[in-house]
Amino acid sequence: MNEKMGFSLLELTFVIVVLSVLAMFAIPEYTKTHREAKVAVLTDLRGKLVNAVDTLKTASNIESRKQTINGKTYVQYDVRQSYLVSGKLLDPTEICHILGLTSGPLVEGDIITSSDGMYTCKNVSPKQSWIRMNRLESTDCALSYTAHYNNESIANVEIKLTGDCLE
């Protein structure tokens, strides 16, 4: 009664080597794909922000949609919400607000996490704000909104992915 039960040490070693080789190729590919997907989400947010800025710019041409409060101009974007503008362009403090990531405008220097915890928003200065996706491994990728001023009004804006992004 000399029946062989189980696996030999050689067979187990062979299986471990094969699995290690597969993992050596699969894990980096998974990580790369996972990162690319998250960068694609930021790219999608960029498109939504560009669209919102264009829509707000158009709405700012309609006098009935404008209102001035404490010397600041707000433009009604939709039925429920108005956003701070300078000239006819969105103020950098409003980028997360207009995308629905925060309930109100940003305050300079504060870092705010979105209600779902997926994004972090910061107003760096009166000229710049950014959005980062939380849990975006090993990258410093952000969606940047930079305002270029002419006197007191924003003349144009630059909306782009910055940092270590794959575009």
BELKAKA-V64477 format. One record per backbone hydrogen bond with DSSP energy under -0.5 kcal/mol. CO is the residue of the C=O (numbers start at 1). NH is the residue of the N-H. E is the energy in kcal/mol with one decimal. If there is no record, write none. Layout:
co=[CO CO]
nh=[NH NH]
e=[E E]
//
This chain:
co=[3 8 9 10 11 12 13 14 15 16 17 18 19 20 21 22 22 23 25 26 27 28 29 30 31 32 33 34 35 36 37 38 39 40 41 42 43 44 45 46 47 48 49 50 51 52 53 54 55 56 58 59 61 62 63 65 67 67 69 72 73 74 75 75 81 81 83 84 85 86 86 89 91 92 93 94 95 96 96 97 101 107 107 110 110 112 114 118 119 120 121 122 122 123 125 127 128 128 129 130 131 132 132 133 135 136 142 142 143 144 144 145 146 147 148 148 150 153 153 154 156 157 158 158 160 162 163 165]
nh=[5 12 13 14 15 16 17 18 19 20 21 22 23 24 25 25 26 27 29 30 31 32 33 34 35 36 37 38 39 40 41 42 43 44 45 46 47 48 49 50 51 52 53 54 55 56 57 58 59 60 61 62 63 65 66 76 69 74 72 69 85 67 77 83 77 78 75 91 73 88 89 86 94 95 106 98 99 101 102 100 115 110 123 112 123 121 117 134 114 132 112 124 130 109 128 147 124 125 145 122 143 120 134 136 137 139 144 162 131 146 160 129 158 149 155 156 153 150 155 88 148 159 146 160 144 142 165 167]
e=[-0.5 -2.2 -2.3 -2.2 -2.1 -2.3 -2.3 -2.2 -2.6 -2.2 -2.2 -2.2 -2.5 -2.1 -1.0 -0.7 -2.6 -2.0 -1.0 -2.6 -2.5 -2.4 -2.4 -2.7 -2.3 -2.6 -2.1 -1.6 -2.4 -2.0 -1.4 -1.6 -2.2 -2.2 -2.3 -2.2 -1.9 -2.2 -2.6 -2.6 -2.2 -2.4 -2.7 -2.3 -2.4 -2.7 -2.2 -2.0 -2.6 -1.9 -1.5 -1.7 -0.7 -1.9 -1.5 -2.6 -0.5 -3.1 -2.0 -2.8 -2.7 -2.2 -0.6 -2.4 -2.3 -1.4 -2.5 -2.3 -0.6 -0.6 -1.6 -2.6 -2.3 -1.1 -3.2 -2.8 -1.0 -2.5 -1.2 -1.2 -1.1 -2.1 -0.5 -0.5 -0.9 -3.3 -1.7 -3.0 -2.7 -2.8 -2.8 -0.8 -2.4 -3.2 -0.8 -3.4 -1.3 -1.9 -2.8 -2.1 -3.0 -2.8 -0.6 -0.9 -1.2 -1.0 -0.7 -3.1 -2.1 -0.5 -2.1 -2.0 -2.8 -0.6 -2.9 -1.5 -1.6 -3.2 -0.5 -0.5 -3.0 -0.5 -2.7 -0.6 -3.3 -2.2 -1.7 -0.7]
//
